[in-house]
Structure formats: C-alpha cells, structure tokens
Amino acid sequence: MAAGRIVISEYAPARDRDDTLVAGAKLYVYENETTTLATIYTSAALTTPLANPVVANSSGQFAQIWADNTLTYSVSITGPDGQSIGNPSVFDDYSPSTNFAVSEVLEYKAPVRVASTANITIASALINGATIDGVVVATGDRVLLKDQSTGSQNGIYVVVASGAAMRSGDADTSAKVMSGMTMFVSEGTASGGAVFTLTTANPIVLGTTALTFSRYAGIGILPIANGGTGASTASGARTNLGLVIGTDVQAYAANLTTWAGVTPGTGVATALAVNIGSAGAPVLFNGAGGTPSSLALTNATNLPISTGVSGLGTGVATALAVNVGSAGAFLTSTALAASGGSALIGFLQAGTGAVARTAQAKMRDAVSVEDFGAVGDGVTNDTVAIQAAIDAVSTAGGGRLYLGPKTYIVNQVGLGCLTAKSNVFMVGSSSVLKMGSAASACAIIHSASAVSNLDFEGITFDGNSGSVLFDTRGILLENVDRITVNRCVFQYLRRDPILLGEATLARLVTIENSIFQNIGFGTAAVNGVRIYHTKGLIVDNCYFYDFIFSPIDTNPTQPVSDEENHLIITNNYLLNSPSWLVGNSSIALLADRVLCQGNTIINGGQIVVHSYAGTGQTTRDYRIIGNSLLNNDSGIIVNQGENSDIVVADNVIKGFGNFGIQVLLPGGGAVAVNPVVLSNNIIEDSSTDYTYTAANQPVCILLFNANNVLVTGNQCIRPRFAGVWSCGSSNVLISANSIVNQAGYAPSDLTTFGGGGILVSAGGFGAPVSLTNVTVTGNFVQNSLTTWSGAPATSIRTGAITAFNDTSGAATMNNITLTNNVVDQVYGVGVQTNELQSCFIDGNAVTNSSGARLLDTASTLRLSNVIMGAYTAAPTTGAHVIGEVIFNSAPAAAGFIGWVCTASGTPGTWKTWGVISA
C-alpha cells in the first residue's frame, strides 16, 4: 500500500459560490463511485486514521489527507449544514460520481521572475535595479523570497520603485497561502527553470508561521533511478553517483563539434555547432536512420557532406545521406518557423478510426480575425483585417470566425463598417466591436444584399456615441434568411441596435440572452429590436434598459401579404424605457400567430397590437399572456381593426396612467367582426403620477368603439374612474369580473357623469356611437363610492353599474342586459340606467350598503314595454307600439297611475289606466 495525498485545489481553502470562506465545511471521501466512506489517514505513514468527513477550520482550511495511492476515490464537499457548495465559474457541483486519483495536487500561482539565494532586506533592497540570482529586477516583477533569516517573511513579493516591497496580491493573506502553493521561476542562475513548492503544513498564519519552500523534484532536477540523487545539475548527479567521464559516461562538447571516436568534416561540424533552437539548427524530421552500429566509420559511401569525415557509423551515414525535406532528413527550425512549417508536423486525434492529418490542417479547423492581422488593442483600425477574415470564411463555405477577448476598432466603409457574408458565425468571448469613426449614418454590421445563415455570439456592439455623432446601428440587414444573435451586448448606439427587413423580408430571426442598454440620443425615434416584414421571429430572455422609443418593435411600415407570421416575444425584461414621452410602445406587435408571454415592463410604455386599418390586410392569432407591467403609461392596447382571434389573459398590470387594457377600433364606429377575449387579468390602478381630469380618465379596462369582446374573470383594483368601461362598443359580454375599492368620483371639470365600477355608454369618450347587445352579468363591485358630478341638484348620480346614454339623442343604446350582479358596500346607487332604447334588468343585488338604492333613473328608462320618466301626460310625439306603459311622474288623488298604448303609431293611441282614489 503506497501513500498519496489528496488535495482538492478548488477548495483549499473551502469557499462557497460567492467566494466566501466556509468555516466548518465538510469534505467527504468515498470509495470509488460508492456512498461508502473510505479510510483516510493523517500522514504518509498511513497508520493514524483521519476522521471522515474532514472538517475545515475557522479559515476554511482542511487538514492534510493521505490515502492508499493504488486506489481511486470520489469526493463531495458541503457546508456545515450539509448543503452542497461550489463556485459556478469553475463547476456546477461536486458529487461522489466525480473521481480523483490519489496524488498530490498542487495549487499553482502565477510564475515569479526570480527566486532569492540569500536574505534580502524587504524594507529597502527589493527595489527596481536590484540584482537577485544574477537577474536585474524591475518594478512590478514577482520575486520568491525563500531564504529570509526570519522564516515568516518568506513568500511572493512584488518589486517596487523604492521603499518597502509588498506581498503579491495572490499571496497576501492567510487564506491565499497554504501547503502545496507552487510557482515556476522563469529566470536566474541558480533557480531559473525550477519549480518551488510551499511544504509548510496547514494551517498557516501569514506573517507568523515560518514558510519553507522546497525545490519541486519533478522539474529542475535530473531524474535519476532509485528516487533521484537530489542534485540540481548534471555534474552534481555524476558526483553523487560516482560516475567518471570517459570511463563510466562518454564525454561530449556542448555544441557536439567533438565526440569521442568521431572527427566530423567541416560541413558536419558547422551544422552541429549551431545551438538547438536558433535559426538553422538541426531538427530530426520523421527519422528512420537508426543508431550508429559502432564508433568507427565503416561505410561512408555517397555521404553528401565535406570530405575528411571519419568515424561515423553506418546509421549516422544513412541519416545524413537523406535529402532535407524527405523522410529521415534533418529539418532546420527556420523551415518550421516558415508559413508552411505546420504542414511538416503530423497530428492524430485520439480514438479509434482517427485519421492522420498535418498540424496545419488541424489548426485551420478554427479561424480567428487575428489570423488576418486584427490587433484588438482598442486603438488600431481592424476593419480591413476583420473584413478579410469574414470574406475568407464565407468563400471557404462558411464556419465559425473567432474574436478574442479584446476591443476591435472598426470604421465606416460605405453604409457599414463590416459587410456581412452568408454562412459566417462570428463567435466572441467578451469581445467588443467598437465604432471608431464615421462620416455619416452607418451600422457596425451591414449588408444591402441577400444573406443567410448568420450567427453573432458573445460580442459587444459599441456605437461609441460619445465620439461618433452620426446615427449608428449595431446590425442592419435587408433580405436576411436565418440569423441568430445570442449572448451579445448592444450599447452606446444612437439608432436601432438591430434593424432587419425594413424594405424586404427577414426570415427565421432569433435574438436571445442579449443586453440592450444606453441606446438613443436626445428624443430621436430609436427602437431596440426593430424588425419589419418578418416570418419567424424569436426574442427571448433579453434585457432592455434606457430607451427613447420602442425596445421591441415588429410593427411593419407597410403590409406584405401573408408574410408577417410567427412571432415569439418571451421572458424579456424592459426597464426605464419611457416610450410614453413620444407616444410609442415598449412592445409593438403586428403579425400572424403571435405569442407575447412572460415579459416584464417597468417604467416604460405599453404592449400594443397594431392593425392594418383600412387596408384589407388581416392578421390573426394573438396570445398576450402572463406579462407583468409596472408603472407604465398604459398596460396593453389592442387595435382591433382587421385583427382576429386575440386573447389577453393572465397579465398583471399595476400603476398605469391611462388604461390598464384598452381595445379600440381604429377609425371609430367601423364594424369589427373579429373576437377579442380579455380574461383573468389583474389590473391595479395604484399610480400616483397621473392626474384624474376630463382628458385623463384612468380605467382598468376600456372598450372604445370595439366589437365582439368578451371581458371575463378580471380583477380591477382601485380604479380612479372606472373598472370596466364599454364606450360605443357592441356585442360585448362583461361577466364574472371583480371591481374592488372603486373610487367612481367625478371632478368638477366633468359636467356629464362620473365614473363607476362598470360603465356602458354611447359617448363620454370621443364622438357618440350607437351600440347594441351589451350584457353585464355576474360581476362583483365593492366599495364603489358613487357621487354626483357638479351640483347634486342639477347633475347626474353615477351608479356602481351604469348604463348611460350621454349623447343627448345623438346615438342609441339597444338590448342592454344587466343581470345577477352584486354591488357590495356601495355609497349611493347600485345600478343606474338612463336613456336606453331597450334594457333588461334582473337579479341584481346591493349588499352591506346602508342607505344605498338598488336602481336609480335620472331620466327616461325603458324596462321592456314599461317607460318610467318625467311624464305628466301621454306622449304626443315619437313612435310607440301597442302595449307600452308610461307611469305618471306626478300622480295625484283621483288621478291616474299612467297611460297605456292601445294602438301602434306616431305617437300611437294612449288611454289612462290605474285610477287613484280620492
């Protein structure tokens, strides 16, 4: 049983996902791929067992763990509470299924330039220009101090210009310094090329614990059999082993110009005299020459080297006789460094069936913009180099084009900086394409020609709006087919970050996991994702911040027959885009088969369904579901027009200025035959940013000149004017809605009527429009504080549920049904009607409302064939039908209750009925 040490470098010390030290963390060691805890030990002797799990100390450090080096183990690390901890930048979890061979795993620090050979005065001697181990150090160099008289001063330091040096930032606290800390020494007479490891046992208190750094046996010491000699040079190894040059080992010259038993000719001596690694030095290429058969030259026939060579064996002669570039030839480093050098090196992928290729062919699998000269220093103009790379990848049939984690400056060339080409997938890693200069409006990526199969991933498009004063865009493409934008950032652009298909069609567009911020300048009309004439669009999981106009705009400028199809706008976050300042929307929709779901809009505009009003172009199948809107101008606006099959459901709208949900028919008064469903939405009027005036009447749900609308299952909370207002709209069913804490008051500047829980009217908002077939049933209205508008003696009281023709005869209201509604805790009137041509009222109730009336009429009310109003005589005008009954509004003793129509006509034949006793 051999001993080996287990060190999990990611948890030395233990840290959680927030990089916080975890005191009391538990490290479990299991037998391989089992849940059986393994036997572990405190030292390499493997005699004293160590408690399993191993518990970290107050600094998050674990004790040394030793185990049988011939076995394999699984590990798991949890916090003190047993919950898994991990750093997501390194891995997602640490489970027992992850195997680790038992061997010493070292925590590697960045290399140091030089290591000390003696004590150094840290306060004054570790400065610019000092000489350490034969190296003159400079400010900023990392130095390993390992020979301090006071051992606790040892560690990694940084050279300063003057004064006292400080420990390096990666080794300046106890948590960063632990047993196994290892670093490479790049220069120095004694330690150049060596690796040193901190061998002091944990726990370590930096500045108190003496630190011992030992030269690592794996590098910098000649590997000798039986565990090595401990020597660091060849001569020391020979001395320790008792070997004598010329007797036990063969002598050689440093440049191989002399070799015992061999006297090479001039040409051989010249070639061998060149140091390996310098230009012209020999490199054995695909060698097949074998080894010398003896130290005496026995066959030198046809040797292509200078005469005078003697002592070369047959194998050497064979190797030297082969022409350079052929199998077995010698190849110089100059040839390898040439442009075709990689074609001379072979590559074979691991795995059965792999085919040998050259290194050049393998490396050409990936293309970088830097292969074509791009610098990426944030200063150099890389436009030509990046365009050359794009052209090359496209010409080769397409593929990935990589950008490094750098800032590449691109300048305007025509209408764009870079011209997009088909089948090019530009892939970055924290890469920035930054516009350097422009003489007119342009885009970073542009193409006026048809392009297809484009990908942009991991790239920041920076318009540099502080310096570039023209209209700049990120991506501007016409007639594009299949484009994906993923994990990109668009910032500091003065115009639309993405504009596709403005005049032609854009197909199969995916924009996801991207950020749009600091877009626009002044009050210019600037959208975010602006895509006109599209067929197949996905905008998902994107973040939009600080826009002047619409962050997502799919509202075409002109209809394109049967092409605006399939839009998916989901899970986006739109913040601080005050579109209401210029009357636009946060999400603008106009297409067939639209899903707008799970989006969050805060401090911005509304979601708007546009229409091709008056063009005859139809769109259909809208689903606006599960969105959240907070503190916006309005919530959701549906332009009914020629649109059909629209569902607005399960949305949450809070704090709007005008309307929570509005359905309107552009043009006013036209007939829309296409259904709209508004269901199960939560709409709360909690805004304090808007004033309730005649021009601004906040309503949770407004139907304006709409047609064929179902309003059901919605919750309207604290509406300042009305919960649901159907204005000039026909064929409407308002059912099973809940309107609570409704104000329903009328300010002094409204002289016609105040608000209510549910309003049905022919006017009051725009020109009068006649309507028919409106049913209000099964609704619940609570805390509706109905009042009068103006002076109570001359104006009209509004009810919690009101059907009110306020057009003074300019419009009619027919077939109004008010049934089975419940009005709770109302002040004033439960149900109010006025000037309706036909109305059915049944089954309504007022509860918990002291002094309130169920029904109120301020002027003519028709209930089936019963007319109630200010009548003191039979009608003398108007058309009437047989069976109509009019009640006398001024009954008196010995008078009549009213009049009945006995023959239809204008005004018809009327007779008194219902004698009142004297």
ChimeraX attribute file (.defattr): number of C-alpha atoms within 10 A of each C-alpha:
attribute: neighborCount
match mode: 1-to-1
recipient: residues
	/A:1	9
	/A:2	11
	/A:3	16
	/A:4	22
	/A:5	21
	/A:6	22
	/A:7	22
	/A:8	19
	/A:9	14
	/A:10	13
	/A:11	21
	/A:12	23
	/A:13	23
	/A:14	29
	/A:15	21
	/A:16	17
	/A:17	15
	/A:18	10
	/A:19	10
	/A:20	12
	/A:21	20
	/A:22	22
	/A:23	19
	/A:24	20
	/A:25	30
	/A:26	26
	/A:27	20
	/A:28	21
	/A:29	25
	/A:30	23
	/A:31	17
	/A:32	20
	/A:33	15
	/A:34	13
	/A:35	14
	/A:36	12
	/A:37	16
	/A:38	19
	/A:39	16
	/A:40	24
	/A:41	22
	/A:42	17
	/A:43	17
	/A:44	16
	/A:45	12
	/A:46	18
	/A:47	10
	/A:48	12
	/A:49	14
	/A:50	18
	/A:51	13
	/A:52	17
	/A:53	19
	/A:54	20
	/A:55	21
	/A:56	23
	/A:57	17
	/A:58	13
	/A:59	19
	/A:60	21
	/A:61	26
	/A:62	24
	/A:63	17
	/A:64	19
	/A:65	23
	/A:66	25
	/A:67	28
	/A:68	22
	/A:69	17
	/A:70	12
	/A:71	14
	/A:72	16
	/A:73	23
	/A:74	24
	/A:75	24
	/A:76	18
	/A:77	25
	/A:78	22
	/A:79	20
	/A:80	15
	/A:81	9
	/A:82	10
	/A:83	10
	/A:84	17
	/A:85	23
	/A:86	21
	/A:87	17
	/A:88	11
	/A:89	7
	/A:90	9
	/A:91	10
	/A:92	11
	/A:93	14
	/A:94	16
	/A:95	15
	/A:96	20
	/A:97	15
	/A:98	13
	/A:99	15
	/A:100	17
	/A:101	17
	/A:102	21
	/A:103	17
	/A:104	15
	/A:105	15
	/A:106	17
	/A:107	20
	/A:108	13
	/A:109	15
	/A:110	11
	/A:111	16
	/A:112	20
	/A:113	21
	/A:114	29
	/A:115	28
	/A:116	20
	/A:117	18
	/A:118	13
	/A:119	15
	/A:120	17
	/A:121	12
	/A:122	18
	/A:123	12
	/A:124	12
	/A:125	17
	/A:126	28
	/A:127	23
	/A:128	17
	/A:129	16
	/A:130	14
	/A:131	15
	/A:132	20
	/A:133	17
	/A:134	15
	/A:135	16
	/A:136	13
	/A:137	21
	/A:138	18
	/A:139	15
	/A:140	14
	/A:141	17
	/A:142	22
	/A:143	23
	/A:144	24
	/A:145	23
	/A:146	25
	/A:147	19
	/A:148	20
	/A:149	12
	/A:150	14
	/A:151	18
	/A:152	17
	/A:153	22
	/A:154	23
	/A:155	24
	/A:156	23
	/A:157	24
	/A:158	20
	/A:159	25
	/A:160	21
	/A:161	13
	/A:162	14
	/A:163	14
	/A:164	15
	/A:165	18
	/A:166	15
	/A:167	19
	/A:168	18
	/A:169	11
	/A:170	13
	/A:171	17
	/A:172	16
	/A:173	15
	/A:174	17
	/A:175	19
	/A:176	16
	/A:177	24
	/A:178	24
	/A:179	22
	/A:180	22
	/A:181	21
	/A:182	21
	/A:183	21
	/A:184	23
	/A:185	20
	/A:186	15
	/A:187	18
	/A:188	19
	/A:189	13
	/A:190	15
	/A:191	21
	/A:192	19
	/A:193	16
	/A:194	22
	/A:195	23
	/A:196	23
	/A:197	20
	/A:198	22
	/A:199	17
	/A:200	17
	/A:201	14
	/A:202	15
	/A:203	20
	/A:204	21
	/A:205	16
	/A:206	20
	/A:207	16
	/A:208	12
	/A:209	18
	/A:210	16
	/A:211	27
	/A:212	19
	/A:213	22
	/A:214	14
	/A:215	18
	/A:216	17
	/A:217	18
	/A:218	10
	/A:219	14
	/A:220	17
	/A:221	20
	/A:222	17
	/A:223	16
	/A:224	12
	/A:225	7
	/A:226	6
	/A:227	8
	/A:228	14
	/A:229	17
	/A:230	15
	/A:231	19
	/A:232	18
	/A:233	13
	/A:234	11
	/A:235	12
	/A:236	14
	/A:237	19
	/A:238	16
	/A:239	13
	/A:240	13
	/A:241	13
	/A:242	9
	/A:243	13
	/A:244	12
	/A:245	11
	/A:246	10
	/A:247	8
	/A:248	10
	/A:249	10
	/A:250	10
	/A:251	13
	/A:252	13
	/A:253	10
	/A:254	10
	/A:255	15
	/A:256	15
	/A:257	19
	/A:258	16
	/A:259	15
	/A:260	12
	/A:261	13
	/A:262	16
	/A:263	17
	/A:264	22
	/A:265	15
	/A:266	15
	/A:267	15
	/A:268	16
	/A:269	17
	/A:270	12
	/A:271	16
	/A:272	19
	/A:273	17
	/A:274	16
	/A:275	14
	/A:276	14
	/A:277	12
	/A:278	11
	/A:279	14
	/A:280	16
	/A:281	18
	/A:282	20
	/A:283	16
	/A:284	15
	/A:285	17
	/A:286	16
	/A:287	14
	/A:288	14
	/A:289	19
	/A:290	12
	/A:291	12
	/A:292	16
	/A:293	13
	/A:294	14
	/A:295	16
	/A:296	14
	/A:297	20
	/A:298	14
	/A:299	16
	/A:300	19
	/A:301	10
	/A:302	9
	/A:303	16
	/A:304	13
	/A:305	16
	/A:306	12
	/A:307	12
	/A:308	10
	/A:309	18
	/A:310	17
	/A:311	20
	/A:312	22
	/A:313	19
	/A:314	21
	/A:315	18
	/A:316	21
	/A:317	22
	/A:318	22
	/A:319	21
	/A:320	17
	/A:321	19
	/A:322	18
	/A:323	13
	/A:324	14
	/A:325	14
	/A:326	12
	/A:327	15
	/A:328	20
	/A:329	22
	/A:330	21
	/A:331	20
	/A:332	21
	/A:333	17
	/A:334	14
	/A:335	17
	/A:336	16
	/A:337	11
	/A:338	10
	/A:339	9
	/A:340	11
	/A:341	14
	/A:342	17
	/A:343	16
	/A:344	15
	/A:345	15
	/A:346	14
	/A:347	16
	/A:348	12
	/A:349	11
	/A:350	8
	/A:351	7
	/A:352	6
	/A:353	7
	/A:354	10
	/A:355	10
	/A:356	11
	/A:357	14
	/A:358	14
	/A:359	16
	/A:360	17
	/A:361	14
	/A:362	16
	/A:363	11
	/A:364	10
	/A:365	9
	/A:366	13
	/A:367	19
	/A:368	21
	/A:369	22
	/A:370	16
	/A:371	15
	/A:372	17
	/A:373	14
	/A:374	23
	/A:375	20
	/A:376	21
	/A:377	12
	/A:378	16
	/A:379	13
	/A:380	14
	/A:381	20
	/A:382	24
	/A:383	20
	/A:384	17
	/A:385	18
	/A:386	27
	/A:387	19
	/A:388	17
	/A:389	22
	/A:390	28
	/A:391	17
	/A:392	18
	/A:393	21
	/A:394	19
	/A:395	14
	/A:396	10
	/A:397	10
	/A:398	18
	/A:399	22
	/A:400	20
	/A:401	22
	/A:402	21
	/A:403	26
	/A:404	19
	/A:405	14
	/A:406	16
	/A:407	22
	/A:408	25
	/A:409	24
	/A:410	27
	/A:411	21
	/A:412	19
	/A:413	18
	/A:414	15
	/A:415	20
	/A:416	26
	/A:417	27
	/A:418	24
	/A:419	21
	/A:420	25
	/A:421	24
	/A:422	23
	/A:423	22
	/A:424	26
	/A:425	23
	/A:426	21
	/A:427	21
	/A:428	22
	/A:429	16
	/A:430	17
	/A:431	22
	/A:432	24
	/A:433	27
	/A:434	24
	/A:435	30
	/A:436	23
	/A:437	19
	/A:438	22
	/A:439	14
	/A:440	15
	/A:441	17
	/A:442	25
	/A:443	33
	/A:444	27
	/A:445	21
	/A:446	23
	/A:447	19
	/A:448	14
	/A:449	12
	/A:450	16
	/A:451	20
	/A:452	18
	/A:453	18
	/A:454	22
	/A:455	20
	/A:456	21
	/A:457	23
	/A:458	22
	/A:459	25
	/A:460	24
	/A:461	25
	/A:462	23
	/A:463	30
	/A:464	17
	/A:465	21
	/A:466	10
	/A:467	12
	/A:468	19
	/A:469	17
	/A:470	17
	/A:471	21
	/A:472	28
	/A:473	31
	/A:474	30
	/A:475	24
	/A:476	27
	/A:477	25
	/A:478	20
	/A:479	20
	/A:480	25
	/A:481	20
	/A:482	18
	/A:483	23
	/A:484	16
	/A:485	23
	/A:486	20
	/A:487	20
	/A:488	24
	/A:489	24
	/A:490	26
	/A:491	22
	/A:492	25
	/A:493	31
	/A:494	27
	/A:495	26
	/A:496	29
	/A:497	30
	/A:498	22
	/A:499	23
	/A:500	25
	/A:501	21
	/A:502	19
	/A:503	15
	/A:504	16
	/A:505	21
	/A:506	29
	/A:507	22
	/A:508	18
	/A:509	23
	/A:510	17
	/A:511	21
	/A:512	21
	/A:513	18
	/A:514	22
	/A:515	18
	/A:516	26
	/A:517	19
	/A:518	16
	/A:519	27
	/A:520	26
	/A:521	18
	/A:522	8
	/A:523	11
	/A:524	13
	/A:525	17
	/A:526	23
	/A:527	27
	/A:528	29
	/A:529	22
	/A:530	22
	/A:531	24
	/A:532	26
	/A:533	28
	/A:534	28
	/A:535	20
	/A:536	22
	/A:537	23
	/A:538	17
	/A:539	21
	/A:540	21
	/A:541	19
	/A:542	22
	/A:543	19
	/A:544	26
	/A:545	20
	/A:546	19
	/A:547	27
	/A:548	28
	/A:549	29
	/A:550	31
	/A:551	31
	/A:552	23
	/A:553	22
	/A:554	23
	/A:555	23
	/A:556	23
	/A:557	11
	/A:558	12
	/A:559	19
	/A:560	15
	/A:561	10
	/A:562	13
	/A:563	16
	/A:564	26
	/A:565	20
	/A:566	19
	/A:567	24
	/A:568	18
	/A:569	23
	/A:570	22
	/A:571	20
	/A:572	23
	/A:573	19
	/A:574	26
	/A:575	21
	/A:576	17
	/A:577	24
	/A:578	23
	/A:579	25
	/A:580	20
	/A:581	14
	/A:582	14
	/A:583	12
	/A:584	22
	/A:585	29
	/A:586	31
	/A:587	28
	/A:588	21
	/A:589	24
	/A:590	27
	/A:591	29
	/A:592	21
	/A:593	19
	/A:594	24
	/A:595	19
	/A:596	23
	/A:597	21
	/A:598	20
	/A:599	23
	/A:600	18
	/A:601	26
	/A:602	21
	/A:603	21
	/A:604	32
	/A:605	34
	/A:606	30
	/A:607	26
	/A:608	24
	/A:609	25
	/A:610	22
	/A:611	25
	/A:612	21
	/A:613	16
	/A:614	11
	/A:615	11
	/A:616	11
	/A:617	15
	/A:618	18
	/A:619	24
	/A:620	17
	/A:621	17
	/A:622	25
	/A:623	18
	/A:624	25
	/A:625	21
	/A:626	20
	/A:627	24
	/A:628	19
	/A:629	28
	/A:630	23
	/A:631	22
	/A:632	28
	/A:633	27
	/A:634	28
	/A:635	33
	/A:636	24
	/A:637	22
	/A:638	25
	/A:639	20
	/A:640	31
	/A:641	30
	/A:642	22
	/A:643	28
	/A:644	18
	/A:645	15
	/A:646	23
	/A:647	19
	/A:648	23
	/A:649	21
	/A:650	20
	/A:651	25
	/A:652	20
	/A:653	27
	/A:654	23
	/A:655	24
	/A:656	30
	/A:657	25
	/A:658	26
	/A:659	28
	/A:660	32
	/A:661	26
	/A:662	25
	/A:663	26
	/A:664	22
	/A:665	23
	/A:666	21
	/A:667	11
	/A:668	17
	/A:669	20
	/A:670	14
	/A:671	17
	/A:672	22
	/A:673	16
	/A:674	17
	/A:675	18
	/A:676	23
	/A:677	18
	/A:678	23
	/A:679	21
	/A:680	20
	/A:681	25
	/A:682	20
	/A:683	28
	/A:684	24
	/A:685	25
	/A:686	17
	/A:687	20
	/A:688	10
	/A:689	11
	/A:690	14
	/A:691	14
	/A:692	16
	/A:693	14
	/A:694	15
	/A:695	11
	/A:696	13
	/A:697	21
	/A:698	25
	/A:699	31
	/A:700	34
	/A:701	28
	/A:702	24
	/A:703	24
	/A:704	27
	/A:705	30
	/A:706	33
	/A:707	29
	/A:708	19
	/A:709	25
	/A:710	18
	/A:711	22
	/A:712	21
	/A:713	20
	/A:714	26
	/A:715	21
	/A:716	27
	/A:717	22
	/A:718	24
	/A:719	31
	/A:720	26
	/A:721	27
	/A:722	30
	/A:723	38
	/A:724	29
	/A:725	27
	/A:726	28
	/A:727	26
	/A:728	30
	/A:729	33
	/A:730	29
	/A:731	19
	/A:732	24
	/A:733	19
	/A:734	23
	/A:735	21
	/A:736	20
	/A:737	25
	/A:738	22
	/A:739	29
	/A:740	22
	/A:741	19
	/A:742	27
	/A:743	24
	/A:744	27
	/A:745	22
	/A:746	26
	/A:747	17
	/A:748	13
	/A:749	12
	/A:750	14
	/A:751	16
	/A:752	16
	/A:753	22
	/A:754	27
	/A:755	34
	/A:756	34
	/A:757	37
	/A:758	30
	/A:759	25
	/A:760	26
	/A:761	28
	/A:762	30
	/A:763	23
	/A:764	18
	/A:765	16
	/A:766	12
	/A:767	14
	/A:768	23
	/A:769	24
	/A:770	21
	/A:771	27
	/A:772	19
	/A:773	18
	/A:774	24
	/A:775	21
	/A:776	25
	/A:777	22
	/A:778	19
	/A:779	24
	/A:780	22
	/A:781	26
	/A:782	24
	/A:783	21
	/A:784	33
	/A:785	21
	/A:786	25
	/A:787	24
	/A:788	24
	/A:789	22
	/A:790	19
	/A:791	10
	/A:792	10
	/A:793	8
	/A:794	10
	/A:795	14
	/A:796	20
	/A:797	25
	/A:798	34
	/A:799	35
	/A:800	35
	/A:801	33
	/A:802	26
	/A:803	27
	/A:804	23
	/A:805	27
	/A:806	19
	/A:807	18
	/A:808	10
	/A:809	12
	/A:810	13
	/A:811	17
	/A:812	21
	/A:813	27
	/A:814	16
	/A:815	18
	/A:816	24
	/A:817	18
	/A:818	25
	/A:819	18
	/A:820	18
	/A:821	24
	/A:822	22
	/A:823	29
	/A:824	19
	/A:825	19
	/A:826	26
	/A:827	21
	/A:828	23
	/A:829	26
	/A:830	31
	/A:831	26
	/A:832	23
	/A:833	27
	/A:834	22
	/A:835	23
	/A:836	22
	/A:837	17
	/A:838	20
	/A:839	23
	/A:840	13
	/A:841	18
	/A:842	11
	/A:843	11
	/A:844	18
	/A:845	17
	/A:846	22
	/A:847	14
	/A:848	13
	/A:849	18
	/A:850	11
	/A:851	10
	/A:852	15
	/A:853	17
	/A:854	21
	/A:855	18
	/A:856	18
	/A:857	19
	/A:858	16
	/A:859	14
	/A:860	16
	/A:861	21
	/A:862	21
	/A:863	16
	/A:864	14
	/A:865	17
	/A:866	14
	/A:867	19
	/A:868	19
	/A:869	17
	/A:870	15
	/A:871	17
	/A:872	14
	/A:873	15
	/A:874	20
	/A:875	17
	/A:876	11
	/A:877	10
	/A:878	9
	/A:879	11
	/A:880	19
	/A:881	17
	/A:882	15
	/A:883	15
	/A:884	19
	/A:885	24
	/A:886	26
	/A:887	23
	/A:888	21
	/A:889	14
	/A:890	13
	/A:891	15
	/A:892	13
	/A:893	10
	/A:894	10
	/A:895	16
	/A:896	17
	/A:897	18
	/A:898	24
	/A:899	24
	/A:900	22
	/A:901	22
	/A:902	16
	/A:903	16
	/A:904	15
	/A:905	14
	/A:906	13
	/A:907	16
	/A:908	19
	/A:909	18
	/A:910	23
	/A:911	12
	/A:912	18
	/A:913	15
	/A:914	12
	/A:915	14
	/A:916	12
	/A:917	9
	/A:918	7
